[in-house]
Amino acid sequence: MFRLLEETGFTRVRSAVVPGFRFRQQSTQNSAEAYGVKAVMMTALRPTGP
């Protein structure tokens, strides 16, 4: 994901785990936790120019 954003011109690409995030359905939450999936927020600066 980082590489894709950087290759398309985005800069300062960062990620952070979102604490306390819960999926809407409990079954989805259970499946995600079983696989160790975390909710991650990505931020980056949009490329400038044409």
Chimera marker file (.cmm) of the C-alpha trace (Angstrom):
<marker_set name="trace">
<marker id="1" x="0.000" y="0.000" z="0.000" r="1" g="1" b="0" radius="0.5"/>
<marker id="2" x="2.809" y="2.412" z="0.897" r="1" g="1" b="0" radius="0.5"/>
<marker id="3" x="4.618" y="1.718" z="-2.357" r="1" g="1" b="0" radius="0.5"/>
<marker id="4" x="1.484" y="2.212" z="-4.450" r="1" g="1" b="0" radius="0.5"/>
<marker id="5" x="0.829" y="5.616" z="-2.886" r="1" g="1" b="0" radius="0.5"/>
<marker id="6" x="4.447" y="6.715" z="-3.207" r="1" g="1" b="0" radius="0.5"/>
<marker id="7" x="4.710" y="5.545" z="-6.831" r="1" g="1" b="0" radius="0.5"/>
<marker id="8" x="1.640" y="7.600" z="-7.739" r="1" g="1" b="0" radius="0.5"/>
<marker id="9" x="3.129" y="10.776" z="-6.288" r="1" g="1" b="0" radius="0.5"/>
<marker id="10" x="1.798" y="10.911" z="-2.740" r="1" g="1" b="0" radius="0.5"/>
<marker id="11" x="4.253" y="12.041" z="-0.075" r="1" g="1" b="0" radius="0.5"/>
<marker id="12" x="4.530" y="11.688" z="3.690" r="1" g="1" b="0" radius="0.5"/>
<marker id="13" x="2.617" y="8.396" z="3.639" r="1" g="1" b="0" radius="0.5"/>
<marker id="14" x="1.891" y="7.238" z="7.179" r="1" g="1" b="0" radius="0.5"/>
<marker id="15" x="-0.218" y="4.592" z="8.865" r="1" g="1" b="0" radius="0.5"/>
<marker id="16" x="-1.583" y="4.180" z="12.371" r="1" g="1" b="0" radius="0.5"/>
<marker id="17" x="-3.637" y="1.495" z="14.069" r="1" g="1" b="0" radius="0.5"/>
<marker id="18" x="-7.056" y="2.844" z="15.052" r="1" g="1" b="0" radius="0.5"/>
<marker id="19" x="-7.535" y="2.018" z="18.752" r="1" g="1" b="0" radius="0.5"/>
<marker id="20" x="-10.920" y="0.719" z="19.822" r="1" g="1" b="0" radius="0.5"/>
<marker id="21" x="-12.224" y="0.256" z="16.265" r="1" g="1" b="0" radius="0.5"/>
<marker id="22" x="-15.168" y="-2.162" z="16.078" r="1" g="1" b="0" radius="0.5"/>
<marker id="23" x="-16.714" y="-3.694" z="12.964" r="1" g="1" b="0" radius="0.5"/>
<marker id="24" x="-20.474" y="-3.293" z="12.614" r="1" g="1" b="0" radius="0.5"/>
<marker id="25" x="-21.214" y="-6.989" z="12.880" r="1" g="1" b="0" radius="0.5"/>
<marker id="26" x="-19.848" y="-9.096" z="15.699" r="1" g="1" b="0" radius="0.5"/>
<marker id="27" x="-19.161" y="-12.015" z="13.342" r="1" g="1" b="0" radius="0.5"/>
<marker id="28" x="-16.915" y="-9.778" z="11.225" r="1" g="1" b="0" radius="0.5"/>
<marker id="29" x="-15.133" y="-8.554" z="14.355" r="1" g="1" b="0" radius="0.5"/>
<marker id="30" x="-14.555" y="-12.140" z="15.485" r="1" g="1" b="0" radius="0.5"/>
<marker id="31" x="-13.181" y="-13.178" z="12.084" r="1" g="1" b="0" radius="0.5"/>
<marker id="32" x="-10.883" y="-10.160" z="11.907" r="1" g="1" b="0" radius="0.5"/>
<marker id="33" x="-9.507" y="-10.813" z="15.386" r="1" g="1" b="0" radius="0.5"/>
<marker id="34" x="-8.953" y="-14.489" z="14.557" r="1" g="1" b="0" radius="0.5"/>
<marker id="35" x="-6.686" y="-13.444" z="11.666" r="1" g="1" b="0" radius="0.5"/>
<marker id="36" x="-5.027" y="-10.622" z="13.617" r="1" g="1" b="0" radius="0.5"/>
<marker id="37" x="-6.515" y="-7.905" z="11.405" r="1" g="1" b="0" radius="0.5"/>
<marker id="38" x="-6.360" y="-4.367" z="12.769" r="1" g="1" b="0" radius="0.5"/>
<marker id="39" x="-8.109" y="-1.232" z="11.532" r="1" g="1" b="0" radius="0.5"/>
<marker id="40" x="-5.455" y="0.987" z="9.996" r="1" g="1" b="0" radius="0.5"/>
<marker id="41" x="-5.769" y="4.640" z="9.038" r="1" g="1" b="0" radius="0.5"/>
<marker id="42" x="-3.601" y="5.813" z="6.127" r="1" g="1" b="0" radius="0.5"/>
<marker id="43" x="-2.665" y="9.458" z="5.593" r="1" g="1" b="0" radius="0.5"/>
<marker id="44" x="-0.653" y="11.079" z="2.805" r="1" g="1" b="0" radius="0.5"/>
<marker id="45" x="-0.203" y="14.393" z="1.045" r="1" g="1" b="0" radius="0.5"/>
<marker id="46" x="-1.828" y="14.585" z="-2.367" r="1" g="1" b="0" radius="0.5"/>
<marker id="47" x="0.455" y="15.201" z="-5.338" r="1" g="1" b="0" radius="0.5"/>
<marker id="48" x="0.417" y="18.732" z="-6.751" r="1" g="1" b="0" radius="0.5"/>
<marker id="49" x="0.472" y="19.733" z="-10.378" r="1" g="1" b="0" radius="0.5"/>
<marker id="50" x="-1.355" y="18.644" z="-13.537" r="1" g="1" b="0" radius="0.5"/>
<link id1="1" id2="2" r="1" g="1" b="0" radius="0.2"/>
<link id1="2" id2="3" r="1" g="1" b="0" radius="0.2"/>
<link id1="3" id2="4" r="1" g="1" b="0" radius="0.2"/>
<link id1="4" id2="5" r="1" g="1" b="0" radius="0.2"/>
<link id1="5" id2="6" r="1" g="1" b="0" radius="0.2"/>
<link id1="6" id2="7" r="1" g="1" b="0" radius="0.2"/>
<link id1="7" id2="8" r="1" g="1" b="0" radius="0.2"/>
<link id1="8" id2="9" r="1" g="1" b="0" radius="0.2"/>
<link id1="9" id2="10" r="1" g="1" b="0" radius="0.2"/>
<link id1="10" id2="11" r="1" g="1" b="0" radius="0.2"/>
<link id1="11" id2="12" r="1" g="1" b="0" radius="0.2"/>
<link id1="12" id2="13" r="1" g="1" b="0" radius="0.2"/>
<link id1="13" id2="14" r="1" g="1" b="0" radius="0.2"/>
<link id1="14" id2="15" r="1" g="1" b="0" radius="0.2"/>
<link id1="15" id2="16" r="1" g="1" b="0" radius="0.2"/>
<link id1="16" id2="17" r="1" g="1" b="0" radius="0.2"/>
<link id1="17" id2="18" r="1" g="1" b="0" radius="0.2"/>
<link id1="18" id2="19" r="1" g="1" b="0" radius="0.2"/>
<link id1="19" id2="20" r="1" g="1" b="0" radius="0.2"/>
<link id1="20" id2="21" r="1" g="1" b="0" radius="0.2"/>
<link id1="21" id2="22" r="1" g="1" b="0" radius="0.2"/>
<link id1="22" id2="23" r="1" g="1" b="0" radius="0.2"/>
<link id1="23" id2="24" r="1" g="1" b="0" radius="0.2"/>
<link id1="24" id2="25" r="1" g="1" b="0" radius="0.2"/>
<link id1="25" id2="26" r="1" g="1" b="0" radius="0.2"/>
<link id1="26" id2="27" r="1" g="1" b="0" radius="0.2"/>
<link id1="27" id2="28" r="1" g="1" b="0" radius="0.2"/>
<link id1="28" id2="29" r="1" g="1" b="0" radius="0.2"/>
<link id1="29" id2="30" r="1" g="1" b="0" radius="0.2"/>
<link id1="30" id2="31" r="1" g="1" b="0" radius="0.2"/>
<link id1="31" id2="32" r="1" g="1" b="0" radius="0.2"/>
<link id1="32" id2="33" r="1" g="1" b="0" radius="0.2"/>
<link id1="33" id2="34" r="1" g="1" b="0" radius="0.2"/>
<link id1="34" id2="35" r="1" g="1" b="0" radius="0.2"/>
<link id1="35" id2="36" r="1" g="1" b="0" radius="0.2"/>
<link id1="36" id2="37" r="1" g="1" b="0" radius="0.2"/>
<link id1="37" id2="38" r="1" g="1" b="0" radius="0.2"/>
<link id1="38" id2="39" r="1" g="1" b="0" radius="0.2"/>
<link id1="39" id2="40" r="1" g="1" b="0" radius="0.2"/>
<link id1="40" id2="41" r="1" g="1" b="0" radius="0.2"/>
<link id1="41" id2="42" r="1" g="1" b="0" radius="0.2"/>
<link id1="42" id2="43" r="1" g="1" b="0" radius="0.2"/>
<link id1="43" id2="44" r="1" g="1" b="0" radius="0.2"/>
<link id1="44" id2="45" r="1" g="1" b="0" radius="0.2"/>
<link id1="45" id2="46" r="1" g="1" b="0" radius="0.2"/>
<link id1="46" id2="47" r="1" g="1" b="0" radius="0.2"/>
<link id1="47" id2="48" r="1" g="1" b="0" radius="0.2"/>
<link id1="48" id2="49" r="1" g="1" b="0" radius="0.2"/>
<link id1="49" id2="50" r="1" g="1" b="0" radius="0.2"/>
</marker_set>
